[in-house]
Amino acid sequence: MVDTICNFNGKTLSRTSAHVMGVLNVTPDSFSDGGRFVGLDQALYQAQAMIDAGAAIIDVGGESTRPGAQAVSEAEELVRVVPVIEALTARFDTIVSVDTSTPAVMVAAAKHGAGLINDVRALQRPGALSAAADTGLAICLMHMQGQPERMQDSPVYGDVVAEVCDFFQRRLTACDLAGIARDRLLLDPGFGFGKALEHNLLLLNRLERLTIEELPLLVGLSRKSMIGAVLNKPVDERLYGSLASVAAAVMKGAWIVRVHDVGPTVDVVRMLNAVRLERAG
Ligand code: 7PM
């Protein structure tokens, strides 16, 4: 716990620098044409590129969590995600994360060598807590207000920072009761998940206050609408805004940043780390 970020089912990442998690989508909209085989090939190619660019974790997601997205059946999620996880863990040494809230997918991912469960519902689905506990994997507990379908309709908070902290505390207690050791847990404020612009900006501004018992913070800011809202730019013109947000988050204590643009983000993280180490030494 002192010098590593977390225990990813045997693999660890050091607390000498923040690390970059690359997003690998395996939803059908990310592979519009071609069958599953083409999808697998493309996924491996994209993963290779992210690893070459310096990603420490590859996050594989088969269920779209975007606002208004269609729910995906357990069977469909398994078919999308498991072959990709299997292929990634066979070929690469990089930690593989599974972006899921579905107990059966957690179990299958663990069986095929994944190291992290990234659950935007923080193990609140029926059966998820005990399934995740049994896998022995690391778990990212993310805060979300409401459900993906309607979470952005009109998010309301009294004190967003305090409410996210309270949520973390409640989920930590649930994890304790389920027998999940602290060195398996990461916390994520869930930027954009049931939050208006002001809430997102305040959470980023006060990010250091979300650290509980030195648990590592993971943040996803990449290309999000909060950047679009500040810069008035469409999703394909949010790279610089994303990089600035990552810089702010890492300076305020984030240890893992979940991004689409791995190469540029790795440069930002490395540069910040050089500055940080000079101050410490
Ligand atoms: C549309 C809206 C598409 C939002 C995709 C998204 C996070 C995550 C996502 C995050 C963790 C995206 C999101 N965001 N998992 N999954 N933290 N732990 O921008 O912030 O990728 S999906």
Residues whose N, C-alpha, C, O or C-beta is under 5 A from the ligand:
A	BS01	7PM	T65 R66 P67 N118 C140 M142 D188 G190 F191 V219 G220 S222
